[in-house]
């Protein structure tokens, strides 16, 4: 998100925090994968009733959760700083 370059451990933590926020919100479910030592968000679509709007909701939810996590990090009371 943006043009800031984060060290890989911080980026991995950021993605983990985003994933936790997504799961806690309960609108979509994502899991994770580690690819070349990078923590990645993973969507696995297996339901034959999945619609295009369901897929679109994933992107919107990730962006919304990321905004929340980054906003919280900008004003840390007890959270992570990126």
FENHU-V187825 format. One record per pair of residues at least 24 apart in sequence whose ideal C-beta (glycine too) atoms are under 10 Angstrom apart, sorted by sequence separation. I is the first residue (numbers start at 1). J is the second residue. If there is no record, write none. Layout:
BEGIN
[[I,J] [I,J]]
END
This chain:
BEGIN
[[15,39] [41,65] [12,37] [14,39] [15,40] [16,41] [41,66] [12,38] [13,39] [15,41] [28,54] [11,38] [12,39] [28,55] [8,36] [9,37] [11,39] [12,40] [30,58] [8,37] [28,57] [29,58] [8,38] [9,39] [27,57] [28,58] [8,39] [27,58] [28,59] [30,61] [28,60] [29,61] [30,62] [27,60] [28,61] [27,61] [28,62] [26,61] [30,65] [22,58] [25,61] [27,64] [28,65] [27,65] [22,61] [25,64] [21,61] [22,62] [25,65] [21,62] [24,65] [22,64] [23,65] [18,61] [19,62] [21,64] [22,65] [25,68] [18,62] [21,65] [22,66] [18,63] [20,65] [21,66] [18,64] [19,65] [21,67] [22,68] [15,62] [18,65] [21,68] [22,69] [17,65] [18,66] [21,69] [17,66] [18,67] [20,69] [18,68] [19,69] [15,66] [17,68] [18,69] [21,72] [14,66] [17,69] [18,70] [16,69] [17,70] [15,69] [14,69] [17,72] [14,70] [17,73] [14,73] [1,62] [1,63] [17,79] [17,80] [16,80] [1,66] [17,82] [1,67] [4,70] [14,80] [13,80] [1,69] [2,70] [14,82] [1,70] [13,82] [10,80] [10,81] [11,82] [10,82] [7,82] [6,82] [4,82] [1,82]]
END
